[in-house]
Amino acid sequence: MKSTIVETQIYTLKLNQDIQFFTETHGLKPYLFMDKETCKCLSNAMEVPIIKEGNRISIDKEALKLENGYLAKYKGHKIIIDDDIPFGEVDIR
């Protein structure tokens, strides 16, 4: 399921609705796939940055310089960085 959450601003409400729809439809807690820049925008839009550092969530936004792979969580959903996904889109699966 694709969700576009960045155009001129972050649409966290749309992302939350799409996550809820996925969860209700499939009965699963989805992973969120997005490119690094979309993740940065999502992190900046939240009051507490979502960057993962070791086994804990960090407030260090520079941790986004990590390579592709599991990087962060958004409301309990793991974020997987995939720079093949266009900026502003989130693949919910």
N, C-alpha and C positions, 0 to 999 in steps of 0.2 A: 504494500500500500504506500503510495507516494503522498507526501504532504508538503506544500510550499508554505514556508513560514517566514521568509524574508523577502520583502519587496522594497519598501522604503522604511519599514519598521519591522520589529519582531512580532509575530502573531502567536504569542504563547497560548492564548485562548484556543486558537485553531489547533495547535499542536496537542493541547490537553484533550480537546474533543476528539481528535483523530486517534489518540492513544486509547481513550475510553471506548470508542467505537471498535477498535481492533480487539481490545481485551474482552468486550462483551460478545463480539462475533466469533472469536476463535478460542476464547477461554484461556488465553495465554498472556503472560506478561511479556510485551515485545521488547526487542532491542531497537535502538534508534541509530541508523546509519546516516552520517552526514559528513561533509567536508570540514576541514579544520577551520575555515573562515566562518562557516555557519555556526560551528560550535563556539567560536569566539564571540559572535554576535549574541548567541543565546546566553552565554556566560555573562556578558556585559549587561544584558537586559535584566538579569536577576540581581537581587540585593546581595545575595551570597554567591560568589563564584562557584562553579560546579566542577572544578578541575580536580582530578584524582592524582594523588601523590602517594605512592606506596599503598598502604592499606587504609588510608584515610583521605577524606576530602580536604583539599587545600584551598586557601584563599589566594594562592599565588597564580595569577593569570599567565605568568611566563612559562608555567608547566605545559602550556599548549604547544611548546616547541617539540614535544615528543613525536616519535615516529607513528606511522599508521598502527592502529590497534585500539584496544580498550583503553579509554582515556578518562572518562568521567561518568557521572550519573546525572540524570535529570529526573527528579521526583521518583527515585528508586529504579529507574530504567537505565540500563547500561548504554552508553554512547560508544559506538564504534566509528572511528575516523576512516573514511574512505574518500579520498580526493578525486575519485572518478564520478562521484555524485555532484551534479551542478550546485553552485552556490545558491543557498536559499531553500534547497529541497531537503527533505528528510525522508528516508525510506524506513518505514515502520514494519518490522517483521519479527 
